Amino acid sequence: MSLPILYSYRRCPYAMRARMALRYAGIQVEMREIALRDKPQHMLQASPKATVPVLLLSDGRVIDESLDIMHWALAQRDTEHWLAADMHATAALIEENDGSFKQALDCYKYAIHFPEQPAEIYRSEGEVFLQKLELGLVATAYLFGETRTLADIAIFPFVRQFSMVDTAWFGEAPYPALRIWLRQLMESALFVAIMQKTPAWIEPA
């Protein structure tokens, strides 16, 4: 039986969280790293929206939303009980991450393309979410307790990206608990494993 195929891009936060869930669940996939300027036709045929990640299952099904890939993976195996946290609270926090925080992150990271406001304004808009995370992490190691859950893995790649826009600022910002949380996840064996560099997949002629 052929392995599922995962179209991915190493630095994409959506792809990161999908890869983390798949590896955590012990699901082997055929990894196909894409080049953003030359996306494979096979991927585009499977998912016309043309964004990663895209998971092609052996039975022909296509899952092309990162959260759906995560839930599919965890339905196969969830040894640490990532799905044990409150479902509604988890969904709400991830929705805020994927919505208003991601919008602020994009404007902050690519401020040159959004000259309507200084980068600091976009950063402050993103800090609304960081402050919420910081308050929760003061009392617990992870977002919903002392162990990782779906929320941590789904949100972490975006906070990581935010922190890297201006590392000097982030290192001094009033988010000590968030920095510890971020470092724990960045140094985890799970994250290190899914960030190994692989050459771009070349589509057969």
N, C-alpha and C positions, 0 to 999 in steps of 0.2 A: 504494500500500500504506500503510495507516495506521501511525502510529508506536506503539511500545509505550507503555503508560500506567504512570506511576509515581505511586502514592499515597505522599505523604511528609509529614513534619512537620519544619520547618526545624531545630528545636533537639534533635530526637531523635538520640542518638549512633548508633543502629542505622541510621537513615535517612541520616545523614551519611556513614557509610562506604559505603553502597550508592550514594549519589549520586556520591561521589568515584570509585568504581570505574567507574561508567557513563560519567562525563565523561572520565576517563583513557582509557578504551577507545574514545572517540569515538562513543558510541552516543547518538543523539538520542532523546529520549522526550517524551511529553506529560506535563508536570509538573502534578500536582494536589495542591496544598498543602491539607491538611485542617485543620479546626477540631476539637480533641479532644472538645469537648462536642456536636458535631453531625457525627458521622462519616457520610460518604456511604453511602447504601444500596447503591450499586453496588459499593463497596469491600467492604462487609460480606457481600454475596452472593458475591463472588469469594473472600473470605478471612474466614470466620466468626470467626477468632480475634481480629479487630478491632484489630490492631496494625500499625503501619507499620514498615518499608516493605512495599508490595505492588506487584509488577511484573506487569502483564498483557501478555503477548506477543501479537504480531499473529496467531499461529497458535492462540490460545485458551488457551495454557498460562498458569498462574499460579505465580509464584515469590514466596513470602511469608516467606522467611527472609533476613535481610540477607547472611549469608555465602554463601548459595546464589546470591543476586543478584550478589555480587562474583565468584564463580567463573564464573557464566554470562558476565558481562561480559568477564572476562579470557580466557575461551575464545574470544571473538571477536577480541580484539586485546590484546597484552601487549608493547608496544614496549620497556618498561624492564625486562622480565623479573621482574615482581613474584612470579611463581610459581617462580622459580629457587632460592629458599632451601629448606633442608631441610624436606620436607613434614611429617614427624612432629614435629619441634621447633616448627615454625610452628603446627601444630594444637594442640599441648600448651599453648603460650603463649596462644593465643587462647582456648582452653577455660578456662584459669585466669582470664583477663580477664573472660570472659562469666559465669564462675561465682562463685568466692569474692570476687574483686575487685568485681564489679558488686553483689554483695550488700552488701559493706561500704560501697561508694559510696552506695547507696540509703539505708542506715541513717544514714550520716554527713550526707548532703545533707538528709534529711528526719528529722533526729534528734528533732524534736518529736513525730513519730508513733511513735518507738521509745524510750519513756522508760525502758526497762529498764536502759540504760547511758548514760553521758554521751557527747556527740558525740566527745570526744577518744578514747574507747575504740574507737568505730567507725573513726575516722581511723587509729588505730594498726593496726587490722586490715587496712585498705587499704594501709598502708605496707609490709606484707610483700611485696606485689606491686611497689610502687614501688622498694623496695630491690633487688629482683631486676632490674628494668629498669635502674636506675642502675648496677649492677655491670657489666652488659653494655655500656652506652653509654659507659662510661669509655674503652673501647678502640676503639669504632667509632662512626661518625656516626649509624647507624641500627641497628635491633635485630638484623639479620643481615648486617651489612657496611657498606659505604660508600654504598650506594644504597637507596632505598625498596623495600620489599617488601610483600606482602599483610599481613604481621603489623603493620607500622607503621601502615598505613591502618586496619586493623580495630581496633586498640587505642587509637590516638591520641584519638579523640573522647571516650573514657571517661576517660582521664587528664586531658584538657582539662576535663571536667566536674568531676572531683575537685579540680583546681587552683583552680577558680572558687568553691568553697564558702567558702574563707577565703584570699583572694589574698595577704594580708599574711603569713600563716603559710607558705604555699607558697613565697613569695619568699625566705624565710629558711631553709627546710628544707634538710637536707643532701643535696640532689639537683641539683647544678649541671649534670651531664651531661644529666639528664632535662629540665631547664628549657631547655637549648639545643635538644635534640631537639624538644621541644614547640613552642618558638618557631619553629623552622624549618618545621614542618608548618603551624602556624597562619598563618604569613606566606606560605606557598606560593601560587602562582597557582591551583593546583588547589582548595585549600580556600576561598580568597577567592571563587572563581567559584561554588562550590556553596552558598555562604552568602548569596547575594543574596536580598533579601526579595521575596517574591511574595505577592499577596493570596490569601486562601483561595478554593479552587475552589467555585463554586456549582453544585450539582447541578440539572440541568434539572427543571422541575416535571413 
